């Protein structure tokens, strides 16, 4: 379970990058993004985001195969 920043909501304030304990957040294309290989799912970034642009990246549910 990793966190993801919604680029449509991100205002590029950098608050999230400043609190990430593993430095998994960096600027990219004028916004910020979270490196899923570094994210430890602590949620600190989501807690400080002033526009609630950060949430858990949940995989889409897979429909069971018809038998």
C-alpha positions in Angstrom: 0.0 0.0 0.0 1.7 3.2 -1.2 0.5 6.7 -1.4 0.0 8.7 -4.6 -0.3 12.4 -5.3 -3.2 13.5 -7.6 -1.5 15.9 -10.1 -4.9 17.6 -10.7 -5.1 18.6 -7.0 -1.4 19.2 -6.2 -0.5 22.9 -5.9 3.3 22.1 -5.8 3.8 23.6 -2.3 6.4 21.0 -1.3 5.0 20.5 2.2 4.8 16.8 1.6 8.4 16.5 0.5 9.6 18.3 3.6 8.0 15.8 5.9 8.8 12.5 4.1 11.1 10.5 6.4 12.6 8.5 3.4 12.7 11.3 0.9 10.3 9.5 -1.5 8.7 12.7 -2.8 10.2 14.9 -5.4 9.2 17.5 -8.0 8.2 16.2 -11.4 6.7 18.2 -14.3 5.8 21.2 -12.1 4.0 19.0 -9.4 5.2 16.5 -6.9 5.2 12.7 -7.1 5.9 9.8 -4.8 8.4 7.1 -5.7 6.6 3.9 -4.9 9.9 2.0 -4.5 10.9 4.3 -1.6 7.5 5.0 0.0 7.1 3.2 3.4 3.3 4.0 3.6 3.6 6.0 6.8 1.0 8.6 5.7 2.9 11.6 7.0 2.6 13.3 3.6 -1.1 12.8 3.4 -1.6 14.3 6.9 0.1 17.5 6.0 -1.1 18.1 2.4 -3.2 21.4 2.5 -5.3 20.4 -0.4 -5.8 16.7 0.3 -4.1 15.7 -2.9 -2.4 12.6 -1.4 -4.2 9.3 -0.9 -3.5 5.6 -0.7 -3.0 4.2 -4.2 -5.4 1.2 -4.3 -5.2 -1.2 -7.2 -8.4 -1.6 -9.2 -10.4 -4.6 -8.1 -10.2 -7.6 -10.5 -13.4 -9.2 -11.4 -13.5 -13.0 -10.9 -13.3 -15.1 -14.0 -16.6 -16.7 -15.1 -16.4 -20.4 -15.0 
